[in-house]
Amino acid sequence: MSIDVSIVMPVRNAVQWLDETFQSLMQQVVENILIELSIYNDGSAASVGYAKNRAVQHSSGRLLCFQDADDLMCPNRIQEQYRIAVKQTDNAFLIGSKYERIPEGSTDRYTQWANNLTEEQLCTQIYLAHGPTLIMPTWFCARSWFDRLGGFDEIARVNYLRIKEIQTNVIDNLQRLTIWNAGKQGRKFYRSLNDDNKRKVIGFCDMDPKKITKGFYTDELSEGKHKRRIPIIHFSQATPPIIICVKLGLTNNDFEANLASLNIREGVDYWLFS
C-alpha cells in the first residue's frame, strides 16, 4: 500500500530530545492515514537544507510533514493538516500552524510575531530576517510540489536571497522608493541593491534628529566625480513606496505607532525588510 504522509526529520546532536519527540509522533490521532518516518542523521557540517533533502529522498509519501528533532508534535497535527491538504485542487500549497514555545516566554518577540501574522502578512512579510512566515517545523506540503521546486537550497545564502527576492518581486516594479532607516541597516540595504534600483532611491527617512540633521547620505561608490547625495528626511515627510529596514518590537512600540500614523498599507505602500 502507498504511504500517505512522510514525516521528514533531520537529526543532528539531538539525542537529548529524541525520546520525547518520538513519543509525540506515536501519539498522533489519525484515521485511515498511512504514515512513515524518514530520518536523516546529519553528522557532518552540511546545511540543514541538505539533511532535509536527503530525508525527503529516502521517503515515499505523497505528502510531506516536516518535523524538527527537538520539537513535540500536537496529537492532531497530521490529521488536521492532512484534512486540509486533500481538499486542495492544486498541488502548490504549503500548510503551517501556530506553535507554543517551551519554556514559555523564550524567544517571546519572535513567537508573538509568528503567531499573530494576518493572512495578508504571511505574504508581505516574507523578506524579514525572521525567516519564513510559516514556521518551518510546521510545514506540510505535496511531494510533487516540493520536487518541482527542487527542494531546499543547500547553500547558506539567506540574506542574498532576501535581497534578490525583494528586488525581483517589489523594487523592480517601482519607479522610486524611500528607505526608512538612515542608520546602518538602511545604508546596508541600499548598498545591496543593484545599480538600477539604487537610482530609484529618492531618500532615506528616520525619526532620529541627529541623522535628519545630517541632511544626506553620500553614496561613495556612485560613479562620477561628484558623488550622489541622497536626502535624509523626517519619516512624516516620506513619500511611499517605502522599504522599511527597522526591526519590529524593539522601540517600546514607538516605531509601530509612527508607522500607523502615516495611514499607509503594507504590501502596497510599504514593505518590511530587516
Wavefront OBJ file of the C-alpha trace (Angstrom):
o trace
v 0.000 0.000 0.000
v 1.221 3.505 -0.756
v 2.250 5.876 2.013
v 0.048 8.949 2.513
v 2.321 11.074 4.713
v 6.089 11.031 5.241
v 7.305 12.717 8.422
v 10.627 14.277 7.414
v 13.056 14.771 10.290
v 16.752 15.663 10.019
v 18.729 14.795 13.152
v 21.974 16.230 14.396
v 23.157 16.421 18.022
v 19.579 15.815 19.197
v 19.887 12.733 21.407
v 18.529 14.505 24.496
v 15.219 15.320 22.783
v 14.546 12.231 20.695
v 12.605 10.164 23.262
v 10.040 12.932 23.784
v 9.893 13.700 20.082
v 9.270 10.057 19.134
v 6.635 9.776 21.846
v 4.763 12.774 20.421
v 4.873 11.144 16.978
v 3.498 7.880 18.340
v 0.613 9.751 19.968
v -0.762 11.082 16.677
v -4.517 10.551 16.428
v -5.192 9.670 12.782
v -7.868 7.849 10.783
v -7.128 5.954 7.570
v -3.766 7.669 7.009
v -0.640 5.598 6.318
v 2.401 7.331 7.830
v 6.143 6.717 7.682
v 9.022 8.461 9.436
v 12.109 9.363 7.375
v 15.145 10.362 9.449
v 18.447 11.605 8.090
v 21.259 11.684 10.636
v 23.399 14.612 9.563
v 26.659 14.008 11.386
v 28.541 16.431 9.134
v 28.747 20.189 8.824
v 26.385 20.118 5.845
v 23.473 22.547 5.756
v 20.078 21.852 7.277
v 18.693 22.061 3.745
v 20.964 19.208 2.685
v 19.739 16.988 5.524
v 16.088 17.703 4.797
v 16.558 16.964 1.105
v 18.178 13.625 1.908
v 15.365 12.697 4.294
v 12.815 13.525 1.589
v 14.721 11.451 -0.978
v 14.589 8.423 1.317
v 10.848 8.782 1.896
v 7.891 7.774 -0.286
v 4.760 9.550 0.968
v 2.756 11.708 -1.432
v 2.539 14.343 1.307
v 5.466 15.649 3.374
v 5.219 16.655 7.039
v 8.345 18.415 8.305
v 9.419 17.954 11.906
v 12.441 19.144 13.901
v 14.137 16.638 16.190
v 13.770 18.906 19.237
v 10.064 19.698 18.702
v 6.946 17.992 20.006
v 4.051 17.338 17.635
v 0.500 18.064 18.815
v -1.648 14.879 18.727
v -3.988 16.137 15.993
v -1.408 17.836 13.778
v -1.153 15.283 10.972
v -4.896 14.619 10.898
v -5.743 18.334 10.649
v -3.094 19.209 8.078
v -3.951 16.121 6.029
v -7.643 17.078 6.099
v -6.804 20.497 4.626
v -4.288 19.108 2.117
v -6.633 16.607 0.472
v -9.159 19.368 -0.206
v -6.691 21.311 -2.370
v -7.328 21.244 -6.117
v -3.730 22.279 -6.911
v -0.557 20.731 -5.502
v 1.094 24.160 -4.994
v 0.164 24.599 -1.334
v 2.043 24.993 1.924
v 0.222 24.395 5.203
v 1.622 25.593 8.524
v 0.384 26.385 12.017
v 0.898 28.440 15.122
v 3.086 26.949 17.835
v 3.804 27.014 21.559
v 7.289 27.744 22.843
v 8.838 25.588 25.552
v 9.769 27.009 28.003
v 7.009 29.612 27.749
v 8.318 33.132 27.194
v 11.569 32.160 25.478
v 12.078 33.894 22.112
v 8.925 35.809 23.025
v 9.284 38.572 20.393
v 9.704 36.041 17.596
v 6.861 33.854 18.861
v 4.483 36.814 19.112
v 5.361 37.826 15.558
v 4.929 34.334 14.102
v 1.661 33.566 15.875
v -0.063 36.858 15.082
v 0.515 37.297 11.358
v -2.573 38.061 9.308
v -3.291 36.119 6.136
v -2.030 39.094 4.126
v 1.160 39.414 6.198
v 2.017 35.778 5.501
v 2.854 37.078 2.010
v 4.021 40.646 2.651
v 6.486 39.906 5.490
v 8.465 37.171 3.738
v 11.506 39.467 3.409
v 12.147 39.755 7.161
v 15.225 38.138 8.695
v 12.920 36.139 10.972
v 12.693 33.592 8.189
v 9.595 32.061 6.598
v 6.290 33.489 7.790
v 5.035 29.912 8.011
v 7.357 28.430 10.609
v 9.435 25.670 9.043
v 8.839 22.791 11.529
v 5.077 23.141 10.918
v 5.255 22.739 7.118
v 3.026 20.253 5.329
v 3.060 20.044 1.529
v 2.721 17.837 -1.539
v 5.799 15.890 -2.605
v 5.114 16.749 -6.254
v 5.254 20.473 -5.461
v 8.421 20.069 -3.359
v 10.112 18.141 -6.196
v 9.028 20.701 -8.782
v 10.683 23.482 -6.744
v 13.893 21.470 -6.482
v 13.881 21.016 -2.712
v 15.787 23.161 -0.224
v 18.691 25.394 -1.136
v 21.771 23.623 0.224
v 23.960 26.732 0.213
v 23.686 29.098 3.189
v 22.952 32.410 1.448
v 19.737 33.592 3.094
v 20.455 37.341 3.037
v 21.454 37.225 -0.640
v 18.174 35.500 -1.473
v 16.125 38.017 0.539
v 17.726 40.913 -1.344
v 17.247 39.147 -4.655
v 13.581 38.362 -3.987
v 12.557 41.815 -2.779
v 14.185 43.366 -5.836
v 12.568 40.917 -8.240
v 9.124 40.936 -6.636
v 8.884 44.537 -5.470
v 11.565 47.081 -6.315
v 11.972 46.178 -9.991
v 8.332 47.186 -10.409
v 8.681 50.579 -8.691
v 9.587 53.922 -10.230
v 11.015 55.302 -6.997
v 11.313 54.389 -3.314
v 12.249 55.707 0.109
v 14.261 53.705 2.643
v 13.133 54.010 6.257
v 16.303 53.920 8.368
v 19.180 56.279 7.717
v 21.379 54.206 10.016
v 23.497 51.112 9.488
v 20.733 48.749 8.354
v 19.199 51.189 5.886
v 22.556 52.046 4.331
v 23.485 48.352 4.125
v 20.220 47.643 2.318
v 20.869 50.482 -0.144
v 24.379 49.215 -0.906
v 22.957 45.730 -1.547
v 20.713 46.959 -4.367
v 21.729 46.723 -7.990
v 22.669 49.987 -9.721
v 19.303 50.437 -11.436
v 17.432 50.121 -8.166
v 19.865 52.367 -6.306
v 18.939 55.138 -8.728
v 15.296 54.726 -7.729
v 16.023 55.682 -4.094
v 14.850 59.291 -3.630
v 15.616 59.500 0.071
v 16.109 57.990 3.496
v 13.705 58.739 6.322
v 14.173 58.416 10.073
v 12.971 59.694 13.447
v 16.460 60.303 14.907
v 17.146 64.087 14.965
v 20.901 63.541 14.606
v 20.529 61.566 11.404
v 17.983 64.004 9.999
v 20.171 66.999 10.850
v 22.997 65.477 8.832
v 20.785 66.087 5.810
v 22.014 63.479 3.352
v 23.783 60.177 2.803
v 26.706 60.173 0.374
v 26.989 57.178 -1.933
v 30.765 56.906 -2.098
v 30.531 54.081 -4.632
v 28.478 56.059 -7.130
v 30.073 56.875 -10.469
v 31.372 60.277 -11.415
v 33.414 62.990 -9.787
v 30.529 64.292 -7.735
v 29.221 61.523 -5.526
v 25.483 61.122 -5.220
v 23.875 62.640 -2.133
v 20.593 61.145 -1.004
v 18.391 63.309 1.283
v 17.558 62.232 4.840
v 14.141 63.452 5.970
v 11.738 63.001 8.881
v 9.558 59.914 8.490
v 6.394 62.049 8.432
v 7.608 63.615 5.177
v 8.374 60.313 3.482
v 6.755 59.565 0.141
v 5.628 55.972 -0.475
v 6.529 53.416 -1.591
v 8.812 52.774 1.382
v 11.138 49.874 2.199
v 11.365 49.719 5.991
v 14.660 48.463 7.435
v 13.658 48.682 11.098
v 13.282 45.709 13.434
v 9.833 45.257 14.930
v 9.098 45.221 18.644
v 12.291 46.919 19.849
v 11.233 50.553 20.408
v 8.507 50.234 23.046
v 6.007 50.437 20.176
v 7.243 53.904 19.117
v 8.127 52.758 15.618
v 4.849 50.901 15.173
v 2.906 53.986 16.303
v 4.841 56.227 13.905
v 4.171 53.832 11.049
v 0.453 53.660 11.871
v 0.263 57.475 11.887
v 1.070 57.539 8.153
v -2.079 55.556 7.268
v -0.287 53.554 4.575
v -0.902 49.947 3.585
v 1.584 47.113 3.896
v 2.268 45.375 0.615
v 1.079 48.401 -1.359
v 2.732 51.488 0.154
v 5.444 49.824 2.224
v 7.336 46.543 2.727
v 9.289 45.391 5.769
v 12.893 44.300 5.359
v 15.020 43.865 8.460
l 1 2 3 4 5 6 7 8 9 10 11 12 13 14 15 16 17 18 19 20 21 22 23 24 25 26 27 28 29 30 31 32 33 34 35 36 37 38 39 40 41 42 43 44 45 46 47 48 49 50 51 52 53 54 55 56 57 58 59 60 61 62 63 64 65 66 67 68 69 70 71 72 73 74 75 76 77 78 79 80 81 82 83 84 85 86 87 88 89 90 91 92 93 94 95 96 97 98 99 100 101 102 103 104 105 106 107 108 109 110 111 112 113 114 115 116 117 118 119 120 121 122 123 124 125 126 127 128 129 130 131 132 133 134 135 136 137 138 139 140 141 142 143 144 145 146 147 148 149 150 151 152 153 154 155 156 157 158 159 160 161 162 163 164 165 166 167 168 169 170 171 172 173 174 175 176 177 178 179 180 181 182 183 184 185 186 187 188 189 190 191 192 193 194 195 196 197 198 199 200 201 202 203 204 205 206 207 208 209 210 211 212 213 214 215 216 217 218 219 220 221 222 223 224 225 226 227 228 229 230 231 232 233 234 235 236 237 238 239 240 241 242 243 244 245 246 247 248 249 250 251 252 253 254 255 256 257 258 259 260 261 262 263 264 265 266 267 268 269 270 271 272 273 274
